[in-house]
Each structure stands twice: as structure tokens, then as C-alpha cells.
Amino acid sequence: MTLTKEDLNAIAGLLEVQKVELQKGIDERFTEQDARLDERFAEQDAKLEEKFAEQDAKLDERFAEQDIRFEGKFNAQKTEFMEMLRKTENSILEEVDRVQEIGERNMKKLEEKIDEMRAYYRINRSDTEERMLLMEMVLKIKEEIEEIKKKIA
């Protein structure tokens, strides 16, 4: 069997038509596969978005819980610190009161000693003045005795 040029052209035409049809089929399959892949990717993106949203919500919830715990611990430490500060302040105030009382007692003792010194000074000055007066009197009497001796002699 021999094929003519026309037969070959007809076969070539048929092959070309089949090739075009095959190419159309392949293109359709690729388009369908591409559409299915796009659909699956869209589904996966939606699922991932949903999972990310869930994880984000869980993280927000955990952060909120941590904030509450942290705030509770912070408030407890703040209360403890304030209590320690109050105790320290009271200790300091008690010590200041004690020192002030000691100072006041010492001041009273000093005032008493100063009063004693003043009294002693007054007494001593009075004694000194009396001695001076006595000395003057003794000197006057001595002079008078000398005058009387001169008159007698």
C-alpha cells in the first residue's frame, strides 16, 4: 500500500487536528488542574487563616492571663514592700523618740546642774562680799585701834 501525497496531506491534516484536539484536551486538563489547585490553595489559605486566628486568640488569652498573674504578683510585692517600708519608718520614728527622750533627760540634768552652779555662784559671791565687808570693818577697827593707841600713848 502506497500512500499518495494527498493521503499524506490528509493524514497530516488529521494528525494536526488530533494534535490540536490533544493540545486542547491537555490545556483543558491543565486549566482544570490549575483551577483545582487554586481552589485547594484557597481552602488551605482559609484553613491557615482560621488556625492563625485561633492561635492569635489563644495567645491573646494567655497574655491576658499572664498580665493578671503579673499584676497580682506585682500588687502582692508592692503590698509587702509597703509593709516593710512602714515597719522601717516606725522603727526609725521609735529610735528618734528614744534619742529625743534621752536628749531631754540630759537637758534636764544640765539645767539642774546650771541651776546648782548659779546658786553656788550666788552663795559664793555673797560670801565674798561679806568677807570684803568684814575685811573693811576689820581694817576700820584696826585704824580706830591705831588712833586710840596714838591718843593713849
Residue, then its C-alpha position, 0 to 999 in steps of 0.5 A: m500500500t502506497l500512500t499518495k501525497e494527498d493521503l499524506n496531506a490528509i493524514a497530516g491534516l488529521l494528525e494536526v487536528q488530533k494534535v490540536e484536539l490533544q493540545k486542547g484536551i491537555d490545556e483543558r486538563f491543565t486549566e482544570q488542574d490549575a483551577r483545582l489547585d487554586e481552589r485547594f490553595a484557597e481552602q488551605d489559605a482559609k484553613l491557615e487563616e482560621k488556625f492563625a486566628e485561633q492561635d492569635a486568640k489563644l495567645d491573646e488569652r494567655f497574655a491576658e492571663q499572664d498580665i493578671r498573674f503579673e499584676g497580682k504578683f506585682n500588687a502582692q510585692k508592692t503590698e509587702f514592700m509597703e509593709m516593710l517600708r512602714k515597719t522601717e519608718n516606725s522603727i526609725l520614728e521609735e529610735v528618734d523618740r528614744v534619742q529625743e527622750i534621752g536628749e531631754r533627760n540630759m537637758k534636764k540634768l544640765e539645767e539642774k546642774i546650771d541651776e546648782m552652779r548659779a546658786y553656788y555662784r550666788i552663795n559664793r559671791s555673797d560670801t565674798e562680799e561679806r568677807m570684803l565687808l568684814m575685811e573693811m570693818v576689820l581694817k576700820i577697827k584696826e585704824e580706830i585701834e591705831e588712833i586710840k593707841k596714838k591718843i593713849a600713848 
